[in-house]
């Protein structure tokens, strides 16, 4: 054999080995693609006709490879999408952009629909001509359904919340309308009763016998009493409109909770607390905590300019057997001249520049304590602290 | 001498009678013109309909009820305060309502005073006395108030 022959035969051997290796690699790749069962992988020719079909595609779309190869891939789309030219448009887009990802409904062989996530990649030859498309699809119907379920669920939830809110608003509006009517229309006849009684008394004057005069006085007193009752009823209806849940309340425990909630406002402050054992009372613990929080935050607020704030909380019995609780501070205090304004809504004894506030806190305290049948009052001297008192029914029952 | 008139806008006849009685205690009842709702009151102020020939000058004060048929007190107040000439006339809400919304809305619309009628007639007499004396006798009306006689 010549040297040239040897080289040739070696080249042929190499070529054969290379081809065998390539064939082996292609076979491995084909087996891999065909074996993938969760991914539908198929190839299209440039016109969109199916040229290959793997196991996953079979599983997802329901066609055997022999019945689908050679058919146009638009058979996976629903009629309306074919009508609007979606299959062709997707290939055009893939060709122009290189690849596209999309999600949408597709149709199985048996006509059932499923939600697909598809990746279409354009395959080109060395000259850049479109040789076909590879199509990788995944059935994500379950995920889609879960999403849809979640969406519908939250939509239903929102609708229900909206309905409830509307019901509550309607109930509130009715209540508003009710107290408005009470305020306007119930007071007027009372005014007329007392007014005409007074006019009658004036007109008859001395001619009235003592009994008639007494009757007129009783009528007048009753009308005035009812006027007061109406006013109190209105004030009560304006208080938080929740039902009261009256139980035995351990005030010291409630006080601890209130102080914990106020902790952020006490940061970087030196405050001495002097807290006595408080008697158990009858009341709504949620509302009474609001009372304590308001009174404590007031004490904290008006002692804030002091280096050594002292807040005392204690109790004493009153003559009616009720428990009187007091919150005493050594803060800036207030002028007793304005004590009547103290518990009024939007009434403030300090300017906002000095101490911030809305003027609702003490009005709320009063409303809640009144709802409990108790009283609130206060004592103070300017720059010598303030003491707020409220009375509540002592709890007699066992724990 | 020109009489200072008080315009009472009140639909309830009992209230009209009681207000007049209270004003009478202070010899002011003969100065009162009475209209029964907002529509009639606007006719009075604009000299329309039954009030075309109203001779007196504009009232020194309008005592206004809140709840009235046809046009209520708040609506009337809104119209008065929008009118360049009428807005000069002091308006006092004289009402049963203590409702915050009414008070707030009245002040927002520019009411000059808001008075809740007390249930006790003697208190009412006092209130009316202060109102009547203040607005009818003490208060100096704005100098540019229209004087149409």
Interface residues (C-beta under 8 A of the other chain):
Chain A: X179 X180 X183 X184 X185 X187 X188 X190 X191 X192 X194 X195 X196 X197 X198 X199 X220 X223 X224 X226 X227 X228 X231 X234 X345
Chain B: X12 X14 X15 X18 X21 X66 X67 X95 X96 X97 X98 X99 X100 X101 X117 X118 X119 X120 X121 X122 X124
